[in-house]
Amino acid sequence: MKERFSTLGKPEKELLFEALLCCIRANSGVGFRGYDQGHGVYVRGARAGDDDGREDGPEMNLFYQMYRELSLHMVDSDSVSGMRKYCAVTWQEFCRLATKYHEARNGKQLLPQAHAEE
């Protein structure tokens, strides 16, 4: 994947990460197929890390690619340890995060409880 944020400093990367995370936590749907974080492609991705490559997936989803790159920065950063728990560097982690906040906002469980808490 290409380096999108190489010209940004650490504070700018952290701010952008938090802004993308806010979109996910608000269940805004921005960057998700059909503006739906609970779409089946993300539920399947959360369960098994699978993507069928047609509907959406790590190679197609720009939001994921940006979030992943910023997550890698956050994991390596020493000043934002509280944000590390929101990092998602795999498609499965990203899908779990997305579906977790979709469930929280909509009051319905998409994943078995064991996966939802990871």
C-alpha positions as CSV (number, residue, x, y, z in Angstrom):
1,M,0.0,0.0,0.0
2,K,1.2,3.5,-0.7
3,E,2.2,6.0,1.9
4,R,-0.5,8.6,1.8
5,F,0.5,10.6,4.9
6,S,4.3,10.9,4.5
7,T,4.1,14.7,4.4
8,L,2.1,15.0,7.7
9,G,3.7,15.3,11.1
10,K,2.9,13.2,14.1
11,P,0.2,15.5,15.5
12,E,-1.6,15.7,12.1
13,K,-1.6,11.9,11.7
14,E,-3.0,11.5,15.2
15,L,-5.7,14.1,14.5
16,L,-6.7,12.4,11.3
17,F,-6.8,9.0,13.0
18,E,-9.1,10.4,15.6
19,A,-11.3,12.0,13.0
20,L,-11.7,8.7,11.1
21,L,-12.3,6.8,14.4
22,C,-15.1,9.3,15.2
23,C,-16.7,8.4,11.9
24,I,-16.6,4.8,12.8
25,R,-17.8,5.3,16.4
26,A,-20.7,7.5,15.2
27,N,-21.7,4.7,12.8
28,S,-21.7,7.4,10.1
29,G,-21.2,4.8,7.3
30,V,-18.7,7.1,5.6
31,G,-16.4,5.0,3.6
32,F,-18.5,1.9,3.9
33,R,-20.5,0.1,1.2
34,G,-24.0,1.6,1.1
35,Y,-23.0,3.8,4.1
36,D,-23.7,0.7,6.2
37,Q,-21.2,-0.5,8.7
38,G,-23.4,-3.5,9.4
39,H,-23.4,-4.6,5.7
40,G,-22.9,-8.4,5.3
41,V,-19.4,-7.9,3.8
42,Y,-18.2,-6.3,7.1
43,V,-20.0,-9.0,9.2
44,R,-18.2,-11.7,7.2
45,G,-15.0,-9.8,7.4
46,A,-15.3,-9.5,11.2
47,R,-16.1,-13.2,11.6
48,A,-13.4,-14.7,9.5
49,G,-11.4,-11.9,7.9
50,D,-12.9,-12.9,4.6
51,D,-13.7,-10.6,1.7
52,D,-15.1,-11.7,-1.6
53,G,-13.4,-9.0,-3.6
54,R,-16.6,-8.0,-5.3
55,E,-18.6,-6.0,-2.8
56,D,-15.7,-4.5,-0.7
57,G,-12.4,-5.5,0.7
58,P,-9.0,-4.3,1.8
59,E,-7.9,-3.6,-1.8
60,M,-11.0,-1.6,-2.6
61,N,-11.9,0.3,0.5
62,L,-10.1,3.6,0.7
63,F,-11.3,4.3,4.3
64,Y,-9.7,1.0,5.4
65,Q,-6.5,1.7,3.6
66,M,-6.2,5.2,5.3
67,Y,-7.3,3.9,8.7
68,R,-4.8,1.0,8.4
69,E,-1.9,3.3,7.5
70,L,-2.7,5.6,10.4
71,S,-3.2,2.7,12.8
72,L,0.3,1.5,11.9
73,H,1.6,5.0,12.9
74,M,-0.4,4.9,16.1
75,V,1.0,1.5,17.1
76,D,4.5,2.9,16.6
77,S,3.7,6.1,18.4
78,D,4.7,6.6,22.0
79,S,2.3,9.4,23.0
80,V,-1.1,7.9,22.2
81,S,-1.3,4.7,24.1
82,G,-5.0,5.2,24.9
83,M,-5.8,5.2,21.2
84,R,-4.0,1.9,20.4
85,K,-7.0,-0.2,21.3
86,Y,-8.8,1.3,18.3
87,C,-6.1,0.5,15.8
88,A,-7.0,-1.9,13.0
89,V,-4.2,-3.2,10.8
90,T,-6.0,-6.2,9.3
91,W,-9.3,-6.3,7.4
92,Q,-10.8,-8.5,10.2
93,E,-9.9,-5.9,12.9
94,F,-11.3,-3.1,10.9
95,C,-14.5,-5.0,10.2
96,R,-14.9,-5.9,13.9
97,L,-14.5,-2.3,14.9
98,A,-17.0,-1.2,12.3
99,T,-19.6,-3.8,13.3
100,K,-19.1,-3.2,17.0
101,Y,-20.1,0.4,16.7
102,H,-22.9,-0.4,14.3
103,E,-24.3,-2.8,16.8
104,A,-23.9,-0.3,19.6
105,R,-25.8,2.4,17.7
106,N,-28.5,0.1,16.4
107,G,-29.1,-2.2,19.4
108,K,-28.7,-5.4,17.5
109,Q,-25.9,-8.0,17.7
110,L,-24.3,-9.0,14.3
111,L,-21.5,-11.1,15.7
112,P,-21.3,-13.8,18.4
113,Q,-20.4,-12.2,21.7
114,A,-16.9,-13.8,21.7
115,H,-15.9,-11.8,18.6
116,A,-17.6,-8.6,19.6
117,E,-15.4,-8.2,22.6
118,E,-12.1,-8.8,21.0
